[in-house]
Amino acid sequence: MCEATAYIIKNGGEELLLADVDVIEPQDDGMVRLVSIYGEQKVLKAHIKSMSLVNHRVVLAQG
């Protein structure tokens, strides 16, 4: 499987945001939409802080 796990930076650490992420879509209004392989969706105002495709890991920061 090639899905990623998305984390959000909170209080100086990383917190799990969504597992098994299949889709990451930037929106025109500064929001980011994440969709898991199970159809679960999260939409939040954030930007990609780092991404490691080999490790299937995406880190987002709010703002």
C-alpha positions as CSV (number, residue, x, y, z in Angstrom):
1,M,0.0,0.0,0.0
2,C,1.2,3.5,-0.8
3,E,-1.0,5.5,1.6
4,A,0.5,8.1,3.9
5,T,-0.1,9.1,7.5
6,A,-0.7,12.8,8.0
7,Y,0.4,14.6,11.2
8,I,-0.3,18.2,12.3
9,I,2.2,20.2,14.4
10,K,0.5,21.2,17.7
11,N,2.1,22.4,20.9
12,G,5.6,21.9,19.4
13,G,5.0,18.2,18.6
14,E,3.3,16.1,16.0
15,E,-0.2,14.8,16.4
16,L,-1.9,12.2,14.2
17,L,-4.3,13.9,11.9
18,L,-5.4,11.2,9.5
19,A,-4.2,7.7,8.6
20,D,-4.2,5.9,5.3
21,V,-4.3,9.2,3.3
22,D,-4.8,8.8,-0.4
23,V,-5.6,12.3,-1.5
24,I,-4.1,15.7,-0.5
25,E,-5.7,18.6,-2.3
26,P,-4.8,22.3,-1.7
27,Q,-7.9,24.5,-2.0
28,D,-8.0,28.0,-3.4
29,D,-8.8,29.5,0.0
30,G,-5.7,28.3,1.8
31,M,-7.4,25.1,3.1
32,V,-6.0,21.6,2.6
33,R,-8.4,18.6,2.0
34,L,-7.2,15.2,3.0
35,V,-9.1,12.0,2.1
36,S,-8.3,8.5,3.4
37,I,-8.8,5.3,1.5
38,Y,-11.9,4.8,3.6
39,G,-13.5,8.0,2.5
40,E,-12.9,9.9,5.8
41,Q,-12.1,13.6,5.0
42,K,-10.5,16.4,6.9
43,V,-10.4,20.0,5.7
44,L,-8.2,22.5,7.5
45,K,-6.3,25.7,7.0
46,A,-2.7,24.4,6.8
47,H,0.3,24.0,4.6
48,I,2.7,21.1,4.1
49,K,5.7,21.4,6.4
50,S,7.4,18.2,5.2
51,M,6.7,15.1,3.2
52,S,8.5,11.8,3.0
53,L,7.1,9.6,0.3
54,V,9.5,6.7,1.2
55,N,8.3,6.8,4.8
56,H,4.6,7.5,3.8
57,R,4.5,10.5,6.1
58,V,3.1,14.0,5.6
59,V,3.5,16.8,8.2
60,L,1.2,19.8,8.1
61,A,1.4,23.1,10.0
62,Q,-1.6,25.3,10.6
63,G,-1.7,28.9,9.3
